[in-house]
Amino acid sequence: MAATTTVKVPHLGGIDVGYKLSGDKYDSLKPTCVLMNSMCTTVSLYDSQFSNSELTAAMNLLAIEPLGHGSTSCSVENFTYWDSAIMALQVMDALKIEKAFMLGTSQGGWIVTRVAVLAPERILGLVLLGTSLDYESEDSRSKGCWNPGPILQPFVDGWTSTSETPDFLVDDVWCGLVGSVGFGAEVQQETMEFWKTTLKDIYRGDEGRMKVRMAVINLVSRDGLLMRLGSIKAPVYWLQGSEDSVYGTQVPLEQIKLFANSKETKFTVVPGGAHYLNASSPTKVDAALLELVAKYK
């Protein structure tokens, strides 16, 4: 399901941002970790983390749904990952959170890294999961990363319309793709059904069609961040699943070395881990987050 709580922020003329906060309130005595979810998922991607009492005792968890996702909505049809990064900073402002750690899964990794580029003084540390900070370049594809353009272009074309589409409903093929690519070969049918129901609830009608269309356009057409990583000084813990079918492990291992000015970098391959690593391997991810926060809070 999508977030049940929203907050209004001013970017793009006004965005209603879906979010979930552990304990339903901000505890200023504890550090905070902002969580950004993967493609077409919601705050529910982090159910395992919100259910971990050790995590929620040690820190506030704030999951934010990016533009094009969950309960987040605005009147502007076109937006980018940079807009979601600015939006996340404004959510922190609205909740009076001055500084935070950030964790991002897949596209969430692209967003939290952009936040750290835009506001390095506010980010205490990054946890990157199942991601790549390049665009879908020829170099990354030659090293085992996927080539999403040919796969995703037909969906974008099918979701393009010059007239309103009140009867639009995202189809089972897209729902199955999100589940199988993200959660891996061992995904349970219950998980697939949960996300199928969630996606069909969010991506319906004209607004839903435009949201999912722009979410996918952002994925395919995004800019790379490799030349910007040297400006990030916060520590970076990067975990990649050995069974990540989207980005593998070679490219992330190369890219973490580009955080040349970070206080600390740490790269871990998680055996058996899938692309949405926080869901497939929550114990490993939660331990890494606890370690980072304990060391740098």
C-alpha positions, 0 to 999 in steps of 0.5 A, a space after each residue: 500500500 501507499 503512504 497514508 500520511 502526506 505533507 505539502 512542500 513548495 517545490 514545483 508549485 506544490 507537492 503532496 508528499 507521501 511519507 511514513 515515520 516510525 512511531 508516527 512522530 519525529 523524536 529529535 533525540 534520535 538520529 534519523 534515516 530517510 528511506 527512498 524506495 525503488 521503481 513503482 514501489 511505495 513506503 511498504 518496500 521498507 516494512 521489514 525495516 519498520 518492523 525491526 524494533 532494534 532499528 526503530 529504537 536506535 533511529 527515526 525511520 522516514 520513508 518518502 515516496 518519490 515523485 511518480 510513486 505512491 501517494 506523492 502527487 503534484 500538478 506538474 507532469 514532467 519532473 526528474 530525480 533531481 526534483 525528488 531530491 529537492 522534495 526530500 530535503 523540503 520534507 526534512 524541512 517540514 518535519 524539522 529534521 536538520 540532518 539525516 542519514 539516507 538509504 536508497 534502494 535501486 532508483 532510491 540510491 540515485 535520489 539519495 545520492 543527489 540529495 547528498 550532492 545538493 546538500 552535503 552538509 545535511 547528510 550524515 551518511 549514505 546506504 546504497 542498495 542494488 544500484 548504479 550511479 551511472 546512466 544506462 551507458 554503453 560502458 555499464 551495459 558492457 559490464 553486465 548491467 541491463 539495457 532497459 530502453 528496449 524493454 521499457 519503451 513499449 510501455 511508455 508508448 502505450 501510456 502516451 495519450 493526447 486525451 484523458 484516460 479515465 479508465 486507465 489501469 496498469 496491466 498485469 505485465 508491468 506489475 509482474 515485471 516490477 515484482 520479478 526484476 526487483 524481488 528476484 527468482 525466489 519471490 513469493 507469490 504473496 509478495 507478487 500479489 501484494 505489489 500487483 494490488 498496490 500498483 493497480 490501486 496507484 496507477 489508475 485513471 489519467 493521473 495514474 497513467 501520467 505518474 507511471 509514464 514519467 516514472 519510467 521516463 525518468 529511469 530511462 533518460 536520467 543523467 549519470 552522477 559519476 563525475 559528481 561523487 567526489 563532492 560527497 564527504 559523507 561515509 558511504 556503505 554500499 551493499 549489492 546482492 550477488 543475484 542482482 540481475 539489473 546491475 550485478 556487482 562489477 560496476 558498483 564495486 568500480 563506482 564506490 571508488 569514485 567517492 574519493 572524499 568520503 569519510 569512509 567507503 565500504 562495499 559488501 556483496 550479499 550472497 543470494 541477495 536480489 535487486 531490492 536488497 532490503 527486502 530480500 536480505 533485511 538482516 544484512 541491510 539492517 545491520 549495515 545501517 545500524 553500524 553506520 548510524 552508531 559510528 557517525 551519529 
